[in-house]
Amino acid sequence: MTTDASSDASTDASRDWKHWHEQRTELVSAPYGPLSLTGTHWLADYPDGSLPDIPGRWTEEGDEIVLTAAADDGLTLDGRLIDGEARLGADPGPVAAARVGLGERRLVVLRREGLWAVRDFDPESATRRAFRGIEATEYDARWAVPGRFTPYAAESTVDGVRTVRVGNADGVERGLGLGGELAFVLAGKEHTLQVSVEADGSLWAVFGDATSGVSSYRFRFLRPAAPDAEGRTTVDFNRALLPPCAFADHFICPFPPPGNTLDAEIAAGERNLIDR
């Protein structure tokens, strides 16, 4: 009976994983998914306010961006043509809800460490048209193990966060906020990951392993569920994720922080894009 119950649980987990993988593929290939990003333009690099292949004049003014455009530029704000000056803050929501559009394109305003940028999402991007799918390893129960999260000591954080400087995919070093350590055991060996704590309490890790850059992308993400009151959660590498920069070169994904490159071969989860 125990064997049958274990078999049923494994079948259910495998079925859930397949559904997750299908949903994930749909998400990244959606019209405004990561494959549609065609550019990230930092305003500091364009002091005259002219951005590549984007009309209008984009300038910084304190805590806002000022966008100046004529009606024949074709830019819209909340669905209406801009003819004059518009003041913009960072877009907080999904790409499809970005306030500024240019035809089917969405121009997302973002701010990182005090710097402003505009991201250009185009559903007709060459990368999205060329997408053939995500190479992912089928579910294997060995890669889903118990984990325990321990927050950092309060005296070593600011409001519960310890910020470390790490390289990013665009070659710039930026701060990465970490909230604690996630410990787990794989194949009898203890491992730890330094993780961030999301607004909903779930965890987020940027990690590398012995497959990185060999049979998997150079680093990946992991998003364990929020720990319970005793810090317990599941570390499921079957759901390791390719970072956004695996889908488009214009994302600024952080590299793994110190201690997050595991010596184990994590032959699980999303590995690479399927060759075009």
C-alpha positions as CSV (number, residue, x, y, z in Angstrom):
1,M,0.0,0.0,0.0
2,T,2.8,2.4,0.8
3,T,4.5,1.6,-2.5
4,D,1.2,2.3,-4.3
5,A,0.8,5.6,-2.5
6,S,4.3,6.7,-3.3
7,S,3.8,5.8,-7.0
8,D,0.6,7.8,-7.1
9,A,2.3,10.8,-5.5
10,S,5.1,10.6,-8.0
11,T,2.6,10.4,-10.9
12,D,0.8,13.4,-9.6
13,A,4.0,15.4,-9.2
14,S,5.1,14.4,-12.7
15,R,1.7,15.5,-14.1
16,D,1.9,18.8,-12.2
17,W,5.4,19.4,-13.6
18,K,4.3,18.9,-17.2
19,H,1.5,21.3,-16.7
20,W,3.9,23.8,-15.1
21,H,6.3,23.4,-18.1
22,E,3.5,24.0,-20.6
23,Q,2.4,27.1,-18.8
24,R,5.9,28.3,-18.6
25,T,6.4,27.9,-22.3
26,E,3.2,29.8,-23.0
27,L,4.3,32.6,-20.7
28,V,7.7,33.2,-22.2
29,S,6.3,33.0,-25.8
30,A,3.4,35.4,-25.1
31,P,3.2,38.6,-27.1
32,Y,4.8,40.6,-24.3
33,G,6.9,37.8,-22.8
34,P,10.7,38.0,-22.4
35,L,11.3,37.0,-26.0
36,S,9.7,40.2,-27.2
37,L,12.3,42.5,-25.5
38,T,14.3,44.2,-28.2
39,G,16.2,46.8,-26.2
40,T,16.9,48.3,-22.8
41,H,18.0,52.0,-23.2
42,W,19.5,53.8,-20.2
43,L,18.7,57.5,-20.4
44,A,22.1,58.4,-19.0
45,D,23.6,57.0,-22.2
46,Y,21.5,59.3,-24.4
47,P,21.9,62.8,-22.9
48,D,20.1,64.4,-25.9
49,G,17.0,62.3,-25.1
50,S,16.9,60.5,-28.4
51,L,16.6,56.7,-28.0
52,P,17.4,54.1,-30.7
53,D,14.4,53.4,-32.9
54,I,12.0,55.1,-30.5
55,P,10.5,58.5,-31.4
56,G,10.1,61.4,-29.0
57,R,12.5,63.0,-26.6
58,W,13.0,61.2,-23.3
59,T,14.6,63.2,-20.4
60,E,15.0,62.9,-16.7
61,E,13.5,65.5,-14.4
62,G,13.8,64.6,-10.7
63,D,11.6,61.6,-9.9
64,E,10.0,61.5,-13.3
65,I,10.7,61.0,-17.0
66,V,9.5,63.8,-19.3
67,L,8.5,62.5,-22.7
68,T,8.0,65.1,-25.4
69,A,6.4,64.0,-28.7
70,A,4.3,65.2,-31.6
71,A,1.1,63.4,-32.7
72,D,2.8,62.2,-35.9
73,D,5.4,60.3,-33.8
74,G,2.7,57.8,-33.1
75,L,3.4,57.4,-29.3
76,T,0.4,56.9,-27.1
77,L,-0.2,57.3,-23.4
78,D,-2.9,55.2,-21.9
79,G,-4.2,54.6,-25.4
80,R,-4.3,58.3,-26.5
81,L,-1.8,60.0,-28.9
82,I,0.8,62.1,-27.2
83,D,1.0,65.6,-28.6
84,G,3.2,67.6,-26.3
85,E,4.6,66.7,-22.9
86,A,3.9,63.7,-20.7
87,R,5.4,62.9,-17.3
88,L,6.1,59.3,-16.4
89,G,7.0,57.2,-13.4
90,A,8.2,53.6,-13.4
91,D,5.7,51.1,-14.8
92,P,4.8,48.8,-11.8
93,G,2.7,46.2,-13.6
94,P,2.9,43.7,-16.5
95,V,4.4,44.7,-19.8
96,A,1.0,44.7,-21.6
97,A,-0.2,47.3,-19.1
98,A,2.7,49.7,-19.8
99,R,1.4,53.3,-20.3
100,V,3.4,54.2,-23.4
101,G,2.8,52.4,-26.7
102,L,3.9,52.6,-30.3
103,G,1.6,50.5,-32.3
104,E,1.8,47.0,-30.9
105,R,5.0,47.8,-29.1
106,R,5.1,48.6,-25.4
107,L,7.7,51.0,-23.9
108,V,8.2,50.1,-20.3
109,V,9.8,52.7,-18.0
110,L,12.0,51.3,-15.2
111,R,14.3,52.7,-12.6
112,R,17.2,50.8,-11.0
113,E,19.5,52.3,-8.4
114,G,18.5,55.8,-9.3
115,L,19.0,55.3,-13.1
116,W,16.1,55.5,-15.6
117,A,15.7,53.2,-18.6
118,V,13.1,52.4,-21.3
119,R,12.5,48.9,-22.4
120,D,11.1,48.2,-25.9
121,F,8.9,45.1,-26.2
122,D,7.8,44.2,-29.7
123,P,5.6,41.1,-30.3
124,E,7.1,40.9,-33.8
125,S,10.7,40.5,-32.5
126,A,12.9,38.2,-34.4
127,T,13.7,36.3,-31.2
128,R,10.1,35.6,-30.5
129,R,9.5,34.4,-34.1
130,A,12.4,32.1,-33.9
131,F,11.4,30.5,-30.5
132,R,11.2,26.7,-30.7
133,G,10.7,25.9,-27.0
134,I,12.6,25.3,-23.7
135,E,14.8,22.3,-23.2
136,A,13.8,20.9,-19.8
137,T,14.5,17.6,-18.0
138,E,11.5,15.5,-17.1
139,Y,10.4,15.4,-13.5
140,D,12.5,13.3,-11.1
141,A,11.6,13.1,-7.5
142,R,15.3,13.0,-6.4
143,W,15.5,16.7,-7.2
144,A,12.7,17.8,-4.8
145,V,14.0,17.8,-1.3
146,P,13.1,19.4,2.1
147,G,14.8,22.7,2.8
148,R,15.0,25.0,5.8
149,F,15.2,28.8,5.5
150,T,17.1,30.8,8.2
151,P,16.9,34.6,8.0
152,Y,20.1,36.6,8.5
153,A,20.7,38.0,12.0
154,A,19.0,41.4,12.3
155,E,22.3,43.1,13.2
156,S,23.8,42.1,9.8
157,T,20.9,43.5,7.7
158,V,19.0,46.7,7.0
159,D,15.3,46.0,7.4
160,G,16.0,42.3,7.1
161,V,18.0,42.6,3.8
162,R,21.7,42.2,3.3
163,T,22.8,43.8,0.0
164,V,25.8,42.4,-1.9
165,R,27.3,43.6,-5.1
166,V,27.2,41.2,-8.0
167,G,27.9,41.3,-11.7
168,N,24.9,41.5,-14.1
169,A,24.4,40.1,-17.6
170,D,25.0,43.6,-19.1
171,G,28.5,43.8,-17.5
172,V,27.5,46.2,-14.7
173,E,27.8,45.4,-11.0
174,R,24.6,46.1,-9.0
175,G,23.2,45.5,-5.6
176,L,21.3,42.2,-4.9
177,G,19.2,42.1,-1.7
178,L,19.4,38.8,0.2
179,G,17.3,37.8,3.2
180,G,18.8,34.6,4.5
181,E,20.1,31.1,3.8
182,L,18.3,28.1,2.5
183,A,19.8,24.7,3.6
184,F,19.1,21.3,2.0
185,V,20.6,17.9,1.3
186,L,21.1,16.4,-2.2
187,A,22.4,12.8,-2.5
188,G,23.6,12.8,1.1
189,K,25.5,16.1,0.8
190,E,24.6,19.4,2.5
191,H,24.2,22.5,0.4
192,T,23.1,26.1,1.0
193,L,21.9,29.0,-1.1
194,Q,21.7,32.6,-0.2
195,V,18.2,33.7,-1.1
196,S,16.0,36.8,-1.5
197,V,12.6,37.0,0.2
198,E,9.8,38.2,-2.1
199,A,6.9,40.5,-1.1
200,D,4.6,37.4,-0.8
201,G,7.1,35.6,1.5
202,S,8.3,33.2,-1.3
203,L,12.1,32.8,-1.9
204,W,14.2,33.5,-4.9
205,A,17.7,32.2,-5.6
206,V,20.2,32.8,-8.4
207,F,22.4,29.8,-8.6
208,G,25.0,28.0,-10.7
209,D,26.1,24.4,-10.6
210,A,28.4,21.9,-12.3
211,T,26.2,21.8,-15.4
212,S,26.2,25.6,-15.9
213,G,27.7,26.6,-19.2
214,V,28.1,22.9,-20.1
215,S,24.7,21.2,-20.4
216,S,22.7,24.0,-18.9
217,Y,22.6,27.8,-19.2
218,R,25.3,29.6,-17.4
219,F,23.1,30.2,-14.3
220,R,19.5,29.7,-13.4
221,F,16.8,30.9,-11.0
222,L,14.9,28.9,-8.3
223,R,11.7,30.1,-6.6
224,P,10.8,28.0,-3.5
225,A,7.5,28.6,-1.8
226,A,7.2,30.7,1.3
227,P,8.6,28.8,4.3
228,D,6.3,27.9,7.2
229,A,6.7,29.2,10.7
230,E,9.6,26.9,11.3
231,G,11.4,27.8,8.1
232,R,10.5,24.6,6.2
233,T,9.9,24.7,2.5
234,T,10.6,22.4,-0.5
235,V,13.7,22.9,-2.7
236,D,12.5,21.6,-6.1
237,F,15.2,21.8,-8.8
238,N,12.7,20.3,-11.3
239,R,11.4,23.8,-11.5
240,A,14.7,25.5,-12.0
241,L,14.1,28.4,-14.3
242,L,16.1,30.0,-17.2
243,P,16.7,33.7,-16.3
244,P,15.1,36.3,-18.6
245,C,18.5,37.0,-20.2
246,A,18.5,33.5,-21.7
247,F,15.6,34.7,-23.8
248,A,16.7,38.1,-24.8
249,D,20.1,39.8,-24.5
250,H,18.6,43.1,-23.2
251,F,17.8,41.9,-19.7
252,I,20.1,42.7,-16.8
253,C,19.9,39.5,-14.8
254,P,22.2,39.2,-11.7
255,F,24.8,36.5,-11.6
256,P,24.9,34.1,-8.6
257,P,26.1,35.8,-5.4
258,P,29.1,34.4,-3.5
259,G,28.3,30.9,-2.3
260,N,25.6,30.1,-4.8
261,T,27.6,28.1,-7.3
262,L,27.0,24.5,-6.2
263,D,29.5,21.8,-6.9
264,A,26.7,19.3,-7.6
265,E,25.4,18.6,-11.1
266,I,21.8,19.8,-11.1
267,A,20.6,18.0,-14.2
268,A,17.0,19.1,-13.6
269,G,14.5,21.7,-14.6
270,E,14.9,24.2,-17.5
271,R,18.3,23.7,-19.1
272,N,18.6,25.7,-22.3
273,L,16.5,27.0,-25.2
274,I,15.9,24.4,-27.9
275,D,18.3,25.0,-30.8
276,R,16.8,27.0,-33.6
